Amino acid sequence: MSIRVLLVDDHKIVIEGLRSLLEKEPDVEVVAEAENGRESIRLARKLLPDVVLMDVAMPEMNGVDATRRIVGDIPGIKILALSMHSDKRFVVEALNAGAKGYLLKECAAEELIEAIRTVVTDEIYICKKISGVIVKEYIKQLPAPHSPSSPTLTSREREILQLIAEGKSTKEIAFTMMVCISTVETFRRLIMKKLNVFSVAGLTKYAIREGLTSIE
């Protein structure tokens, strides 16, 4: 029985390369492609793939928040995070969101296949170039979720913060999230108050630092 995989990446050339590699494997079937986190959630609900190969940094909704939503809605789906970032913060964020594995885009094709076959069995897979010991130690050092030094944003607030950081206007954010403009403005005020940051530039810096978006 084939492992059904959903590919998620905002770069077409990456998607094409991944599809080309996976189609060579007799036990792997690519069922669909998505170019952002929001689309990946919709396709995951519709197609119920075994594994979602999820890019971490994407526009509109990043892979970490998409992972959290998919795992929360459909626990049986395994998420394998794929990223160019080896920074420990990205790894920890992805695993805390519910990803079963973390793979660097520079990895060899053989490791990609191995990672997919590993996570589908509900086992954790971390790229060989990332030390599991370092990740564990880093997790121990993270502040508690409700620590005053680590403001906790809701899933909705994180989505809106990412869109603000990506330069979207209030009207564009309202359209994307299918809410009214006043709702977006209310969320913006709440986010600023929580983070004690009162400028778009400051919110953008915070979003980049927390891995919600990137400077790519």
N, C-alpha and C positions, 0 to 999 in steps of 0.2 A: 504494500500500500504506500503510495507516494506521500511525501511530506509537502503539504500545501503552503506556499510561501507568498506573502504580500510584500512587495518592495516599496519602500518609502524614501524618496530623496528628491530634493528640488533641482538637482542637476541631471539633465536628460542623458548626458554622456555616461554618468555614473550608473544610472538605471540600466542603460543599454549594455554596459559592461557586466553588471551583475547578472542580468538576464542571460547573457551569452554564456557566462560561466556555469550558472545553475542548470541551464537546459542540457548541459553535457552529462548531468548526473541522472541515472535511471530512476532513482528513488526521490527526486525532488521535482515539484511542479510549481511554476510561477503562475499564480492565479490572477494577479492584478498589480497595477502600479499606482502610486499616489505621489503627488509632488509637495504636499504639506501635511502637517499634523491633523488639521481639520478633516481633510479628505481621507486620511488613513483611518480615522475613527469611523467614518461613514462606511467605508469599504470593509473594515473589520467586522462591523455589525452585520453587514449584508452577506459577506462571503464566508465568515468564520474560518479563516486560515489557521493552520497549526502554528505557524511562526510568522511574526512580522519583523522584517529586517528594517529597523528604524533609524534614519539619520537623526542625529541629535540636534544640529543647528539648522533650522528651516524658517522661512518667513511665515507670517500669520499665526501659526501655532508651532512651537518647537517640539522636538521629539520627546523631551522629558514629560511635558504636560500631556501630550498625546498618549504616551505610555501609561501615565497615571489614569487617564480616562478609560483606556481600553481594558487595562487590568481590572479596574473597578467595575466595569460593565460586563466584561466577558472573561472571567477568571481563567478559563481553559486555554486561552491564547497565550503563547510564549513570545516575549519581546526580546529581540537581540539588537542591542544598540550598536550603531555603526557611526564612527566619528573620526575626524582628523585630529581631534584633541586628546592628548594623553594626560592632560592636567587632572589631578586627583579629584578636583571639585566636580568635573563633568562625570567622572566615573561614579562617584558617590551619589550624585543627584539622580543618575539613570537607575542605579540599583535601588535606591530608596523609593523611586517611583514605581518599582515593580519589575524592571527589566531582569531577565534571567541571564543576560550576558552582555559583555562590552567588548567590541572589536574595533581595532584601528583600521582605517581605510587602506593603510599601507601594507596590511597583512597579505600573505600569500593565499592563492585560491584554495590550496589544500586546507589551510586553517579556517577559512570561511565555511567550507563544507563540514569540517569537523565541529565547528561551533554550532551550526544549525542542527546537526544530528545530536549534539549534546543537549542543547536547551529543550528540544522537543521531548526529551525523556525527563524533563523537569529538573535537570541538573544545571548548576551554575557554570558558565564559561567566561573566563577573563582572558583577554588577549595575552599571549606569552610575553609581550614587551611591557606589560604592566604588572608590577609586583603585587600579588594578592596580600602579602604581609603589610605592605605600605597602605593599601586600601583599608584593611581592617584597622590599622592603627589610626588612620585618618578619621574613620567613622567614630571611633572611641573619643576622639578629640572634638567632635562636632558639638556645639551647644545644644541643650535640650530644645525640643520644638517650640516651647512656649517661653523660652528664655528672653528677657528684655533685650538682650544683645542680638537676638535673631528674630526680627519681626516676621510673623506668620501671615502670609497672604492667602486668601482663598483661591480656589482654582479659577474662578471668574476674574478676580483681581489680577492674577498672574497673566491671564490671556490679554486683558486690557492693557496691562503694563507693557507686555511685549509689543503690542500694536502701536502704543504711544512711542516706544523706543525706536520702532521702525519708521517713524515719521508720518504715520497715518493721522488724518484730521479727525476731529470729533465726529463729523458727519460720516466719514469713511468707516470708523470703528462701529458706529451705530448700525450702519448697513451690513457690515460683515457679521456682527453678532446678533443682528435682527432684534435690536432694542431701540428705544427712543433716545434722542440726543441728550435729554435731561438725565437719563439713567447713566449714560457714559460720563457726564459731567459730575454726577454724584460719586460714581466709582473713582474718578480721578482725584476728587477731594479726599476720599477715604484713604486711597493709596498714599497720597502725599502726607496725610496726617500720620498714618501707621509708620511710614518710613522716615518721617521728619525730613522730607526732601520736598522743596517747593518750587522746582523748576523742571522743565522738560529735559534739559541737559543733565541735571542731577538724576532724574529717573532713568535716563538712557544709560548713564554710567553704572547705576545700580543693576539694571537689567543685564548689561554685558558682564559685570562682575559675578552675578549669580547664575550665569549660563542660560538666561531666558532667550537671549538673542546674541548675535556675534557682530563683529565689525567687518565681516566679509562683504 
